[in-house]
């Protein structure tokens, strides 16, 4: 059987219309956008803060200069996104495990502020439920035989070997829902050795003082992904040993087993108490939305979406004396791609219309993209595809790309053709453990039934080393700034590739369709027309 990458490259594309002449993308223009957005003046582009507002106005000015038309609320450039910001009261958060002394936040324990209870003191018994996953079609039921009603549920992170990368990512994203559907009231994530190798717990603990955000419903209540989930936290090291004291199996044993297959759960003997206090405030951020109107009246009410999140972490815990998390690659580079593709598209409009969305609060949980996908400023049924521009690693000359989400729809055809035009290979997900499929804005559109992709530079050539260095040293750190050895010509190539994909979709005889029998198409767009997988 061919690999996914090989299958993509062999796809024919009979339904794609002729494309326009390739546009010229300027490394200097790409660099200028990143330099502005990653400047210390913008203080890391935290939603609700002046730096993010400056960034939004910069994007609007670029869209205006390019000739886009506003496509936000009421004919404006902005789609307002109401958010709740929550911060922990310093020194207020603790966990008590059985008879052990209580642990302060950061001491083998981590929690974020609650969005549902400002002052919280919750105690419950605990059940260990393996990876806490459930999918009947794959014969996965980690809750079988367990009574978790009214209890906290302890979960291994990650997933067993053998699951398709993007299906596994989706299931891990649904853990909280799986727990509350069975009556559980809280989740305890277990930070095992594999997670520690991937991201040191100390880095997680360093974010204690960072604000968390959730989007608000129209009635002003906070949106809850898993209503009924009241408490959550992460345990690591000795704190896990305390939780598993007297358990039928040692934690090391179940963690080792969980790396390769499902683990049967069991009740734990230690009762756990979470304590925390939060302050809340409502902030109003916005997505910036511009449009290039399609030139074919027969199809210009159909919309191809390109999106890039504009926000980053803001000002946080200092590292080597630097507290500004500039976000040059994450996601100044994606935003630069968005602007440059918008300019090229406005200069030569395609048949279909194209929406360009500079989204807010992606770093807080895809909040801006979720808000747009659920409340689009054009008819929802007319959104035909989405291309997500997020964190291209361009510190090397990339020779391949990974198209997260492409294998589920005929978007694969468009991606394959554009990559082939540029002499690029398509590769399967090289880092499935990172679950990137559910960690960027395209996923919000997938959940609304819109075929969507995230394009990432690949691991070919120097890619594996470049990605490894960035993820271990620079990702969500102050060092993601203009001092990185960024190859600006590769930024221009990345912009051109995404333009080529968009331009083919926008000029095609037909729009992308979910494949018949696809896991995500059947789940999120059951009534939509499907096509046979080639």
C-alpha positions as CSV (number, residue, x, y, z in Angstrom):
1,X,0.0,0.0,0.0
2,X,1.3,3.4,-0.9
3,X,2.0,5.9,1.9
4,X,-0.2,8.9,2.2
5,X,2.4,11.1,0.7
6,X,2.9,8.8,-2.3
7,X,-0.9,8.6,-2.8
8,X,-1.2,12.3,-2.9
9,X,1.4,12.8,-5.4
10,X,-0.3,10.3,-7.7
11,X,-3.7,12.0,-7.6
12,X,-5.0,13.2,-10.9
13,X,-6.6,16.6,-11.1
14,X,-9.0,16.7,-14.0
15,X,-11.5,19.0,-12.4
16,X,-9.0,21.9,-11.8
17,X,-9.2,24.8,-14.1
18,X,-6.2,26.5,-15.6
19,X,-4.2,28.5,-13.0
20,X,-3.0,32.1,-13.3
21,X,0.6,32.9,-14.0
22,X,2.7,32.5,-10.8
23,X,2.9,35.6,-8.7
24,X,6.2,37.0,-7.4
25,X,6.6,36.9,-3.7
26,X,9.1,39.2,-2.1
27,X,11.4,38.0,0.8
28,X,11.8,41.7,1.8
29,X,8.1,42.3,2.0
30,X,7.6,39.1,4.0
31,X,10.4,40.2,6.4
32,X,8.9,43.7,6.8
33,X,5.6,42.3,8.1
34,X,7.3,39.9,10.6
35,X,9.6,42.7,11.8
36,X,6.7,44.9,12.6
37,X,4.5,42.3,14.2
38,X,7.3,40.8,16.3
39,X,8.7,44.2,17.5
40,X,8.9,44.7,21.3
41,X,6.5,47.6,20.9
42,X,3.7,45.2,20.4
43,X,4.5,43.4,23.7
44,X,3.7,39.9,22.3
45,X,0.3,40.6,20.9
46,X,-1.8,39.5,23.8
47,X,-5.5,39.7,23.0
48,X,-7.2,42.6,24.7
49,X,-3.8,44.5,25.1
50,X,-2.7,47.5,23.1
51,X,0.0,45.5,21.3
52,X,-2.6,43.2,19.7
53,X,-4.8,46.2,18.8
54,X,-1.9,47.8,17.0
55,X,-1.3,44.5,15.2
56,X,-4.9,44.4,14.1
57,X,-4.7,47.9,12.7
58,X,-1.5,47.0,10.9
59,X,-3.3,44.1,9.2
60,X,-6.3,46.3,8.3
61,X,-3.9,48.9,6.7
62,X,-2.2,46.2,4.6
63,X,-5.6,44.8,3.5
64,X,-6.8,48.3,2.6
65,X,-3.6,49.1,0.6
66,X,-4.0,45.8,-1.3
67,X,-7.6,46.6,-2.3
68,X,-9.5,44.1,-0.2
69,X,-13.0,45.0,1.0
70,X,-14.0,44.8,4.6
71,X,-16.0,41.6,5.5
72,X,-16.4,41.8,9.3
73,X,-19.4,42.9,11.3
74,X,-21.8,45.4,9.6
75,X,-19.4,46.1,6.7
76,X,-16.4,46.8,9.0
77,X,-13.0,45.2,9.0
78,X,-13.6,43.7,12.5
79,X,-15.7,40.8,13.8
80,X,-15.9,41.4,17.5
81,X,-15.1,38.3,19.7
82,X,-16.2,38.7,23.4
83,X,-13.8,36.9,25.8
84,X,-13.6,36.1,29.5
85,X,-10.1,36.5,30.8
86,X,-9.3,34.6,34.0
87,X,-6.2,34.9,36.2
88,X,-5.2,32.9,39.3
89,X,-5.1,34.8,42.6
90,X,-1.4,34.5,43.6
91,X,-0.8,31.8,46.2
92,X,-4.4,30.5,46.0
93,X,-4.1,27.2,44.1
94,X,-3.2,23.9,45.8
95,X,-3.8,20.2,45.5
96,X,-4.1,17.8,48.4
97,X,-3.6,14.1,47.6
98,X,-4.8,11.7,50.3
99,X,-3.0,12.3,53.6
100,X,0.0,13.9,51.9
101,X,0.8,17.6,52.6
102,X,-0.9,19.9,50.2
103,X,1.1,21.0,47.1
104,X,1.3,24.5,45.8
105,X,0.8,25.2,42.1
106,X,4.1,24.5,40.4
107,X,5.2,21.8,42.9
108,X,4.6,18.7,40.9
109,X,1.1,20.1,40.3
110,X,-0.3,22.6,37.8
111,X,-3.7,24.1,37.3
112,X,-5.2,27.1,35.5
113,X,-7.9,29.4,36.8
114,X,-11.4,28.1,36.7
115,X,-13.9,29.7,34.2
116,X,-17.0,28.4,36.1
117,X,-16.2,29.0,39.8
118,X,-14.2,32.0,41.0
119,X,-13.5,30.4,44.3
120,X,-13.2,26.7,44.2
121,X,-12.7,23.9,46.8
122,X,-13.6,20.6,45.3
123,X,-12.9,17.1,46.7
124,X,-13.6,13.8,45.1
125,X,-12.5,10.2,44.8
126,X,-10.3,9.3,41.8
127,X,-10.6,6.7,39.1
128,X,-7.7,6.0,36.7
129,X,-9.1,5.4,33.2
130,X,-6.1,4.7,31.0
131,X,-5.9,7.3,28.2
132,X,-9.6,8.3,28.8
133,X,-10.5,7.7,25.1
134,X,-13.7,6.3,23.6
135,X,-14.5,5.4,20.0
136,X,-16.7,2.4,19.2
137,X,-15.7,2.3,15.5
138,X,-12.2,1.6,16.7
139,X,-13.2,-0.6,19.6
140,X,-11.8,1.8,22.1
141,X,-13.5,2.2,25.5
142,X,-11.1,3.1,28.2
143,X,-14.1,3.6,30.6
144,X,-15.5,0.1,30.3
145,X,-16.3,-1.3,33.7
146,X,-15.5,1.9,35.5
147,X,-17.8,4.0,37.7
148,X,-16.6,7.6,37.4
149,X,-19.8,9.4,38.3
150,X,-19.1,12.3,40.7
151,X,-15.4,11.6,40.6
152,X,-12.1,12.9,39.2
153,X,-10.7,10.9,36.4
154,X,-6.9,10.4,36.0
155,X,-5.8,10.1,32.4
156,X,-2.6,9.2,30.6
157,X,-1.7,11.8,28.0
158,X,-0.9,10.8,24.5
159,X,-2.5,7.7,22.8
160,X,-1.7,4.1,22.0
161,X,0.4,3.2,19.0
162,X,-1.4,2.2,15.8
163,X,-4.1,4.9,15.7
164,X,-4.2,7.2,12.6
165,X,-2.5,10.4,13.5
166,X,-5.3,12.8,13.0
167,X,-8.0,10.5,14.4
168,X,-5.9,10.1,17.5
169,X,-5.4,13.8,17.8
170,X,-9.2,14.3,17.6
171,X,-9.8,11.6,20.3
172,X,-7.3,13.2,22.7
173,X,-9.0,16.6,22.1
174,X,-12.3,15.0,23.2
175,X,-11.1,13.7,26.6
176,X,-13.0,16.2,28.7
177,X,-16.2,15.4,26.9
178,X,-15.7,11.6,27.3
179,X,-15.3,12.1,31.0
180,X,-18.3,14.3,31.6
181,X,-20.5,12.1,29.4
182,X,-20.0,9.4,32.0
183,X,-20.6,11.7,35.0
184,X,-17.0,12.6,35.9
185,X,-16.5,16.1,37.3
186,X,-12.8,16.6,36.8
187,X,-9.7,15.5,35.0
188,X,-6.2,14.8,36.4
189,X,-3.6,14.7,33.6
190,X,-0.6,12.5,34.4
191,X,2.7,13.9,33.1
192,X,4.7,10.8,32.5
193,X,8.3,10.4,31.3
194,X,7.3,10.6,27.7
195,X,5.6,13.9,28.2
196,X,8.5,15.2,30.2
197,X,10.8,14.3,27.4
198,X,8.6,16.2,24.9
199,X,8.0,19.3,27.1
200,X,9.6,19.7,30.6
201,X,7.0,20.1,33.3
202,X,8.9,23.1,34.5
203,X,8.0,24.9,31.3
204,X,4.4,24.2,31.9
205,X,4.6,25.4,35.5
206,X,6.2,28.6,34.4
207,X,2.9,29.7,32.8
208,X,1.0,29.8,36.1
209,X,0.6,33.6,36.0
210,X,-0.5,33.7,32.4
211,X,-4.1,34.6,31.8
212,X,-6.5,32.1,30.3
213,X,-9.4,33.0,28.1
214,X,-12.7,31.5,26.9
215,X,-15.2,32.9,24.4
216,X,-18.5,34.2,25.6
217,X,-21.9,33.1,24.4
218,X,-24.4,35.8,23.1
219,X,-26.1,35.8,26.6
220,X,-22.7,36.7,28.2
221,X,-22.2,33.2,29.7
222,X,-18.9,31.5,29.1
223,X,-18.8,28.8,26.5
224,X,-18.1,25.4,28.0
225,X,-16.5,22.7,25.9
226,X,-17.5,20.1,28.4
227,X,-20.3,21.4,30.6
228,X,-20.1,19.7,34.0
229,X,-16.3,19.6,34.1
230,X,-15.6,21.5,37.3
231,X,-11.9,20.8,38.2
232,X,-8.7,20.0,36.3
233,X,-5.0,19.8,36.9
234,X,-1.8,18.2,36.0
235,X,0.3,16.0,38.3
236,X,4.0,15.1,37.7
237,X,6.8,13.2,39.4
238,X,6.3,12.5,43.2
239,X,2.7,13.9,43.1
240,X,1.7,11.0,40.8
241,X,3.4,8.5,43.2
242,X,1.2,10.0,45.9
243,X,-1.9,9.6,43.8
244,X,-1.1,5.9,43.0
245,X,-0.2,5.0,46.6
246,X,-1.9,1.7,47.4
247,X,-3.1,1.3,43.8
248,X,-3.3,-2.2,42.1
249,X,-0.5,-1.3,39.7
250,X,2.5,1.1,39.9
251,X,2.2,4.2,37.7
252,X,5.4,3.4,35.9
253,X,3.9,0.0,34.8
254,X,0.7,1.5,33.3
255,X,2.6,4.4,31.7
256,X,5.0,2.0,30.0
257,X,2.1,-0.1,28.8
258,X,0.2,3.0,27.7
259,X,2.9,3.9,25.3
260,X,2.0,1.0,23.0
261,X,-1.6,-0.1,23.8
262,X,-4.7,0.6,25.8
263,X,-4.5,0.3,29.6
264,X,-7.4,-1.1,31.8
265,X,-8.3,1.4,34.4
266,X,-9.0,1.0,38.1
267,X,-10.2,2.9,41.2
268,X,-7.5,4.8,43.2
269,X,-7.5,4.9,47.0
270,X,-6.4,8.6,47.4
271,X,-9.0,11.3,47.6
272,X,-8.0,14.6,45.9
273,X,-8.9,18.2,46.8
274,X,-8.4,21.1,44.4
275,X,-8.3,24.6,45.7
276,X,-8.0,27.8,43.6
277,X,-9.3,31.3,43.3
278,X,-9.6,33.4,40.2
279,X,-10.3,36.9,39.0
280,X,-12.4,37.4,35.9
281,X,-12.9,40.2,33.5
282,X,-14.6,40.5,30.1
283,X,-12.5,41.8,27.2
284,X,-13.4,42.4,23.7
285,X,-11.0,41.4,20.9
286,X,-11.7,40.9,17.2
287,X,-10.9,39.0,14.1
288,X,-9.9,41.1,11.1
289,X,-11.8,39.9,8.0
290,X,-11.1,41.1,4.5
291,X,-12.4,39.8,1.1
292,X,-11.4,39.6,-2.5
293,X,-14.6,39.3,-4.5
294,X,-14.6,36.6,-7.1
295,X,-15.0,37.6,-10.8
296,X,-17.4,34.8,-11.8
297,X,-20.9,35.7,-10.9
298,X,-21.9,32.0,-11.1
299,X,-19.6,31.0,-8.2
300,X,-18.5,34.2,-6.4
301,X,-21.0,33.5,-3.6
302,X,-18.7,30.6,-2.6
303,X,-15.8,31.4,-0.3
304,X,-12.3,30.0,0.1
305,X,-11.0,31.0,3.5
306,X,-7.3,31.7,4.3
307,X,-6.6,32.3,8.0
308,X,-3.7,33.1,10.2
309,X,-3.9,33.9,13.9
310,X,-2.5,37.2,14.9
311,X,-2.1,36.8,18.7
312,X,0.7,35.4,20.7
313,X,1.6,35.0,24.4
314,X,2.2,38.6,25.4
315,X,4.4,39.4,28.4
316,X,5.2,36.5,30.6
317,X,7.8,34.8,32.8
318,X,11.3,36.2,32.0
319,X,13.7,33.8,30.3
320,X,17.3,35.1,30.3
321,X,16.0,38.5,31.2
322,X,13.5,38.7,28.4
323,X,9.8,38.7,29.2
324,X,8.3,39.6,25.8
325,X,7.1,36.6,23.9
326,X,7.3,38.2,20.4
327,X,6.1,35.3,18.3
328,X,8.1,36.0,15.1
329,X,7.4,32.5,13.6
330,X,4.3,31.9,15.8
331,X,2.6,33.6,14.2
332,X,4.2,36.6,12.6
333,X,5.3,34.4,9.7
334,X,1.8,33.1,9.2
335,X,0.4,36.6,9.3
336,X,3.0,37.8,6.8
337,X,1.9,34.9,4.5
338,X,-1.7,36.0,4.9
339,X,-0.9,39.6,3.9
340,X,1.2,38.7,0.9
341,X,-1.3,36.1,-0.4
342,X,-4.0,38.7,0.0
343,X,-2.0,41.2,-2.0
344,X,-1.4,38.7,-4.8
345,X,-5.1,37.7,-4.8
346,X,-6.4,41.2,-5.0
347,X,-4.1,42.0,-7.9
348,X,-5.6,39.0,-9.9
349,X,-9.0,38.0,-8.4
350,X,-10.0,34.4,-9.1
351,X,-13.5,33.0,-9.9
352,X,-14.6,32.4,-6.3
353,X,-14.4,34.9,-3.5
354,X,-11.6,34.6,-1.0
355,X,-11.9,35.6,2.7
356,X,-8.7,36.5,4.6
357,X,-9.1,36.1,8.4
358,X,-6.5,37.4,10.9
359,X,-7.9,35.6,13.9
360,X,-7.6,36.4,17.6
361,X,-7.0,34.2,20.6
362,X,-5.7,31.1,18.9
363,X,-3.1,30.6,21.6
364,X,-6.0,30.6,24.1
365,X,-7.8,27.7,22.4
366,X,-8.6,28.6,18.8
367,X,-11.2,31.1,20.2
368,X,-11.3,33.6,17.3
369,X,-11.5,30.9,14.6
370,X,-14.1,29.0,16.6
371,X,-16.2,32.2,16.8
372,X,-15.9,32.9,13.1
373,X,-16.6,29.3,12.1
374,X,-19.8,29.3,14.3
375,X,-20.8,32.8,13.4
376,X,-19.5,33.5,9.9
377,X,-20.0,36.9,8.3
378,X,-21.1,35.2,5.1
379,X,-23.5,32.3,4.7
380,X,-22.0,29.3,6.5
381,X,-23.1,26.9,3.7
382,X,-21.0,28.9,1.2
383,X,-17.7,28.3,3.0
384,X,-16.1,25.7,0.7
385,X,-12.6,25.2,2.2
386,X,-10.1,26.7,4.6
387,X,-6.3,27.0,4.5
388,X,-4.6,27.7,7.8
389,X,-1.3,29.6,7.9
390,X,0.3,28.9,11.3
391,X,4.0,28.8,12.4
392,X,5.9,27.9,9.3
393,X,9.4,26.9,10.4
394,X,11.5,28.8,7.9
395,X,14.9,28.6,9.5
396,X,16.1,26.3,6.7
397,X,15.4,25.6,3.0
398,X,12.4,23.3,3.1
399,X,12.1,20.5,0.5
400,X,8.8,19.0,1.7
401,X,5.6,19.9,3.4
402,X,3.0,18.3,5.6
403,X,-0.7,18.9,4.8
404,X,-2.6,18.3,8.0
405,X,-6.2,17.5,7.1
406,X,-5.6,16.9,3.4
407,X,-6.1,13.2,3.5
408,X,-9.8,13.5,4.4
409,X,-11.1,15.4,1.3
410,X,-10.3,16.2,-2.3
411,X,-8.3,19.1,-1.0
412,X,-5.5,16.6,-1.3
413,X,-5.7,17.0,-5.1
414,X,-5.2,20.8,-4.9
415,X,-2.3,20.5,-2.4
416,X,-0.6,17.8,-4.5
417,X,-0.8,19.8,-7.7
418,X,0.5,23.0,-6.1
419,X,3.4,21.2,-4.4
420,X,4.3,19.4,-7.6
421,X,4.4,22.7,-9.4
422,X,7.0,23.9,-6.9
423,X,9.1,20.7,-6.8
424,X,8.1,19.9,-3.3
425,X,7.3,16.5,-1.8
426,X,4.4,15.8,0.5
427,X,5.1,13.9,3.7
428,X,3.1,12.2,6.4
429,X,2.9,13.7,9.9
430,X,6.4,13.3,11.3
431,X,5.4,14.2,14.9
432,X,2.0,12.6,15.6
433,X,2.6,12.9,19.3
434,X,2.3,16.7,19.0
435,X,-1.4,16.3,17.8
436,X,-0.9,19.4,15.6
437,X,-4.1,18.5,13.7
438,X,-6.3,19.8,16.6
439,X,-4.0,22.6,17.7
440,X,-4.5,25.3,15.1
441,X,-7.4,27.3,13.6
442,X,-8.2,24.9,10.7
443,X,-9.6,22.5,13.2
444,X,-12.4,24.9,14.1
445,X,-13.6,24.7,10.5
446,X,-13.3,21.0,10.3
447,X,-15.7,20.7,13.2
448,X,-18.2,22.8,11.3
449,X,-17.9,20.4,8.3
450,X,-15.6,22.6,6.1
451,X,-12.7,20.8,4.4
452,X,-9.6,22.4,5.9
453,X,-5.8,22.1,6.0
454,X,-2.8,23.3,7.9
455,X,0.3,23.3,5.8
456,X,3.6,22.9,7.6
457,X,7.2,22.9,6.4
458,X,8.5,19.3,6.5
459,X,11.2,17.2,8.1
460,X,13.1,16.6,4.8
461,X,16.8,17.7,4.5
462,X,17.5,20.0,7.4
463,X,13.9,20.1,8.5
464,X,14.0,17.6,11.4
465,X,16.9,19.4,13.1
466,X,15.3,22.8,12.5
467,X,11.9,21.7,13.9
468,X,13.6,20.0,16.8
469,X,15.5,23.1,17.8
470,X,12.6,25.4,17.5
471,X,10.2,23.2,19.5
472,X,12.7,22.6,22.2
473,X,14.2,26.0,22.5
474,X,12.0,28.7,20.9
475,X,8.3,27.6,20.8
476,X,6.3,29.8,23.1
477,X,9.5,31.4,24.4
478,X,10.8,34.9,24.2
479,X,13.5,33.7,21.8
480,X,10.9,33.3,19.1
481,X,12.0,36.7,17.8
482,X,13.8,38.4,15.0
483,X,17.2,37.0,16.2
484,X,16.3,33.6,14.8
485,X,18.2,32.6,11.6
486,X,15.1,33.1,9.5
487,X,15.4,32.4,5.7
488,X,13.2,35.1,4.3
489,X,13.3,33.6,0.8
490,X,11.7,30.5,2.3
491,X,8.9,32.7,3.8
492,X,8.3,33.9,0.2
493,X,8.2,30.3,-1.0
494,X,5.8,29.3,1.7
495,X,3.5,32.2,0.7
496,X,3.7,31.2,-2.9
497,X,2.8,27.6,-2.2
498,X,-0.3,28.6,-0.2
499,X,-1.3,31.1,-2.9
500,X,-1.0,28.3,-5.5
501,X,-3.3,26.0,-3.4
502,X,-5.8,28.8,-2.8
503,X,-5.8,29.9,-6.5
504,X,-6.4,26.4,-7.7
505,X,-9.4,25.9,-5.4
506,X,-10.8,29.3,-6.2
507,X,-10.7,28.7,-9.9
508,X,-11.6,25.0,-10.0
509,X,-14.7,23.6,-11.8
510,X,-15.9,22.1,-8.4
511,X,-15.2,22.8,-4.8
512,X,-13.3,20.4,-2.4
513,X,-15.5,17.5,-1.2
514,X,-15.1,15.1,1.8
515,X,-14.1,11.6,0.8
516,X,-16.7,8.9,1.2
517,X,-16.4,7.0,4.4
518,X,-14.0,9.5,5.9
519,X,-13.9,9.7,9.7
520,X,-14.3,13.5,9.9
521,X,-16.5,14.0,6.8
522,X,-19.0,11.5,8.1
523,X,-18.9,12.9,11.6
524,X,-19.1,16.7,10.9
525,X,-20.7,16.9,7.5
526,X,-22.9,13.8,7.2
527,X,-25.3,15.4,4.7
528,X,-22.6,17.0,2.5
529,X,-21.9,15.5,-1.0
530,X,-19.0,13.1,-0.9
531,X,-16.5,11.9,-3.5
532,X,-14.7,8.6,-3.9
533,X,-11.2,8.5,-2.5
534,X,-8.6,8.2,-5.3
